[in-house]
Amino acid sequence: GKKVWSFPIKDAHGVSFSKDEKTIYVAGLAKKTIYIFDLQGKLLKKTGKANWRKDGYLWPTSISIYKDEVAITDAHTGKITILTQGLKPQKSLGGNGPGIDLFNMPYSIEYT
């Protein structure tokens, strides 16, 4: 019934708890950044910048945690980026366009 903590993230979008539920991952559209917070609201780490490479995003919309990996969808690039739980980019796949290995505006993901 009351606010526990807050942190200003302009255009915050995707939000997900870590597997152990001790941290929270948040995607911010305005700065194209992925953030990790502890449950007390302390910013632990952030990563990202506006670009097409695997360490960048144009419109990060969704976050899904599976085992030791974090999946981020980017609606404007059409790609899905896989990060470690420490936010180190591992790989990316897809892109906007026609084709079996491409996505068009992926807006959400459930990584299983």
FENWOVEN-V501305 format. One record per residue. N is the residue number from 1. SS is DSSP state (2 for helix, 1 for strand, 0 for the rest). Layout:
n=N ss=SS
n=N ss=SS
//
This chain:
n=1 ss=0
n=2 ss=0
n=3 ss=0
n=4 ss=0
n=5 ss=0
n=6 ss=0
n=7 ss=0
n=8 ss=0
n=9 ss=0
n=10 ss=0
n=11 ss=0
n=12 ss=1
n=13 ss=1
n=14 ss=1
n=15 ss=1
n=16 ss=1
n=17 ss=1
n=18 ss=0
n=19 ss=0
n=20 ss=0
n=21 ss=0
n=22 ss=0
n=23 ss=1
n=24 ss=1
n=25 ss=1
n=26 ss=1
n=27 ss=1
n=28 ss=1
n=29 ss=0
n=30 ss=0
n=31 ss=0
n=32 ss=0
n=33 ss=1
n=34 ss=1
n=35 ss=1
n=36 ss=1
n=37 ss=1
n=38 ss=1
n=39 ss=0
n=40 ss=0
n=41 ss=0
n=42 ss=0
n=43 ss=1
n=44 ss=1
n=45 ss=1
n=46 ss=1
n=47 ss=1
n=48 ss=0
n=49 ss=0
n=50 ss=1
n=51 ss=0
n=52 ss=0
n=53 ss=0
n=54 ss=0
n=55 ss=0
n=56 ss=0
n=57 ss=1
n=58 ss=0
n=59 ss=0
n=60 ss=1
n=61 ss=1
n=62 ss=1
n=63 ss=1
n=64 ss=1
n=65 ss=1
n=66 ss=1
n=67 ss=0
n=68 ss=0
n=69 ss=1
n=70 ss=1
n=71 ss=1
n=72 ss=1
n=73 ss=1
n=74 ss=1
n=75 ss=0
n=76 ss=0
n=77 ss=0
n=78 ss=0
n=79 ss=1
n=80 ss=1
n=81 ss=1
n=82 ss=1
n=83 ss=1
n=84 ss=1
n=85 ss=0
n=86 ss=0
n=87 ss=0
n=88 ss=0
n=89 ss=1
n=90 ss=1
n=91 ss=1
n=92 ss=1
n=93 ss=1
n=94 ss=1
n=95 ss=0
n=96 ss=0
n=97 ss=0
n=98 ss=0
n=99 ss=0
n=100 ss=0
n=101 ss=0
n=102 ss=0
n=103 ss=0
n=104 ss=0
n=105 ss=0
n=106 ss=0
n=107 ss=0
n=108 ss=0
n=109 ss=0
n=110 ss=0
n=111 ss=0
n=112 ss=0
//
